Amino acid sequence: MRSVTLIHATESDLDRIDLTRGYIDDLTKSELYDLSAATVKAKREADHLLKKLQAHSSSMCMLCFAEEEEVGHVWVNTTENELFIINLEVYEQYRGQGFGKAIM
């Protein structure tokens, strides 16, 4: 099994991570949204997540590394008894190599 290291994302990391890419694709594939509407919805929800991350210490974004390569990121929210995965992305060039399972 692959091994990954998780580290807290910094503000500059959050600026470069595209939280909307996969979500826009999912929304357009559902055929409920055209590209324009999907983009607006995804950006609005990503902005909401960023504000929540800044306001609550229970939400965090972690970068996922395999050796020295950043292979993805995961957004989580925690409560006293639970951990919710808000978003998990393995970057396209690293998919199918077991990184998603290792992150989980």
C-alpha positions in Angstrom: 0.0 0.0 0.0 1.1 3.5 -0.7 2.1 5.8 2.1 1.2 9.5 2.3 2.0 12.3 4.7 -0.6 14.9 5.5 0.4 18.5 6.4 -1.8 21.5 7.1 -2.3 23.8 4.1 -1.2 27.4 4.5 -3.1 30.4 3.1 -0.9 30.5 0.0 -1.6 26.7 -0.5 -5.3 27.5 -0.3 -4.9 30.2 -2.9 -3.5 27.8 -5.4 -5.7 24.8 -4.8 -8.6 24.6 -7.2 -11.5 23.3 -5.1 -14.0 23.8 -7.8 -12.5 21.8 -10.7 -13.9 18.4 -10.0 -17.2 19.8 -8.6 -17.8 21.7 -11.7 -17.3 18.5 -13.8 -19.7 16.6 -11.5 -22.4 19.3 -11.7 -22.2 19.5 -15.5 -22.3 15.7 -15.9 -25.5 15.6 -13.8 -27.0 17.7 -16.6 -28.7 19.9 -13.9 -26.3 22.8 -14.6 -24.7 24.2 -17.6 -21.0 25.2 -17.4 -21.7 28.7 -16.4 -24.2 27.9 -13.6 -22.0 25.0 -12.4 -19.0 27.4 -12.2 -20.9 30.0 -10.2 -22.3 27.3 -7.8 -18.9 25.6 -7.2 -17.1 28.9 -6.6 -19.8 30.1 -4.2 -19.6 26.9 -2.2 -15.8 26.9 -2.2 -15.8 30.4 -0.9 -18.2 29.3 1.9 -15.8 26.5 2.8 -12.9 28.8 2.9 -14.8 31.2 5.2 -15.7 28.3 7.4 -12.1 27.1 7.6 -11.0 30.5 8.7 -13.9 30.8 11.3 -13.8 27.4 12.8 -10.8 25.4 14.0 -12.8 22.3 13.4 -12.4 22.6 9.6 -9.0 22.1 7.9 -7.4 21.4 4.6 -4.5 19.0 4.5 -2.0 18.6 1.6 -1.1 15.0 0.8 2.4 14.1 0.0 4.1 10.9 -1.2 7.8 11.4 -0.6 8.4 14.9 -1.9 5.5 15.1 -4.4 2.2 16.7 -3.6 -0.4 14.2 -4.8 -3.6 15.7 -3.6 -5.5 17.4 -0.7 -8.3 16.6 1.7 -10.7 18.9 3.5 -12.2 17.7 6.7 -14.5 19.0 9.4 -14.4 17.4 12.9 -16.8 17.3 15.8 -16.3 15.8 19.2 -17.2 12.3 17.9 -17.0 12.5 14.1 -14.8 13.4 11.2 -16.5 14.5 7.9 -14.6 14.5 4.6 -15.8 17.6 2.7 -13.5 17.2 -0.3 -10.8 14.7 -1.2 -8.8 15.1 -4.5 -6.0 13.0 -5.8 -4.5 15.0 -8.6 -5.1 13.5 -12.1 -1.5 12.3 -12.8 -1.5 10.3 -9.5 -4.9 8.7 -9.8 -5.1 4.9 -10.0 -2.0 4.4 -8.0 -3.5 3.8 -4.5 -3.1 7.3 -3.1 -6.8 7.8 -2.5 -6.9 4.6 -0.3 -3.7 5.7 1.5 -5.2 9.1 2.3 -8.4 7.4 3.7 
